Amino acid sequence: MKITVKLFATLREYGQKMMEMQVGGQASPASIMRDLNIPANEVAVIMINGRSVGRDEQLKEADVLALFPAVGGG
């Protein structure tokens, strides 16, 4: 199945800002993060189609996965 992955801020060092990926039927945010070599501790917010989800949520055809790092400020 094909999904769209969006990487924000510092996570862009692991791929393009937005990319289409062909993945297996049992794909999850955690498996995509492993495929892209993104350390789990660098991802603070995971969204599928604009909805906050957990790392093990199952992805479906045409889903949009967005990964955000923790935001710091001062």
C-alpha positions as CSV (number, residue, x, y, z in Angstrom):
1,M,0.0,0.0,0.0
2,K,1.1,3.6,-0.5
3,I,1.2,6.2,2.3
4,T,2.5,9.7,2.6
5,V,5.1,10.5,5.3
6,K,5.7,14.1,6.5
7,L,8.8,14.9,8.6
8,F,8.9,18.1,10.5
9,A,11.8,20.2,11.9
10,T,14.9,18.2,13.0
11,L,13.4,14.9,11.7
12,R,14.0,16.1,8.2
13,E,17.5,14.9,8.5
14,Y,16.1,11.4,8.1
15,G,14.3,12.0,4.8
16,Q,12.5,14.5,2.7
17,K,9.9,16.9,4.1
18,M,7.2,14.9,2.4
19,M,7.6,11.5,0.7
20,E,5.4,8.7,-0.6
21,M,6.3,5.2,0.6
22,Q,5.2,1.8,-0.5
23,V,4.8,-0.3,2.7
24,G,3.5,-3.7,3.7
25,G,0.0,-4.3,5.0
26,Q,1.0,-4.4,8.7
27,A,2.8,-1.0,8.7
28,S,2.6,1.2,11.7
29,P,4.3,4.5,12.7
30,A,6.9,2.5,14.7
31,S,7.8,0.4,11.6
32,I,8.1,3.4,9.4
33,M,10.4,5.1,12.0
34,R,12.6,2.0,11.9
35,D,12.6,1.9,8.1
36,L,13.8,5.6,8.1
37,N,16.3,5.0,11.0
38,I,14.6,7.6,13.2
39,P,15.3,6.9,16.9
40,A,12.0,6.5,18.8
41,N,13.1,9.0,21.5
42,E,13.4,11.8,18.8
43,V,9.6,11.6,17.9
44,A,7.3,13.4,20.3
45,V,4.0,13.6,18.3
46,I,2.7,11.1,15.8
47,M,-0.4,11.9,13.6
48,I,-2.3,9.9,11.0
49,N,-4.6,12.0,8.9
50,G,-4.4,14.9,11.4
51,R,-5.3,12.7,14.4
52,S,-2.9,12.0,17.2
53,V,-2.1,8.3,17.5
54,G,0.3,5.9,19.2
55,R,3.3,4.2,17.6
56,D,1.5,0.9,17.0
57,E,-1.5,2.3,15.2
58,Q,-2.1,0.4,11.9
59,L,-1.7,2.4,8.7
60,K,-4.1,2.1,5.8
61,E,-3.9,2.8,2.1
62,A,-3.5,6.5,1.3
63,D,-2.9,7.5,5.0
64,V,-0.8,10.6,5.8
65,L,1.7,10.0,8.6
66,A,3.2,13.1,10.2
67,L,6.1,12.9,12.6
68,F,7.1,15.7,14.9
69,P,10.1,16.1,17.3
70,A,9.8,17.6,20.7
71,V,9.7,21.3,20.6
72,G,12.0,23.3,22.9
73,G,12.0,26.9,23.7
74,G,13.0,29.4,26.2
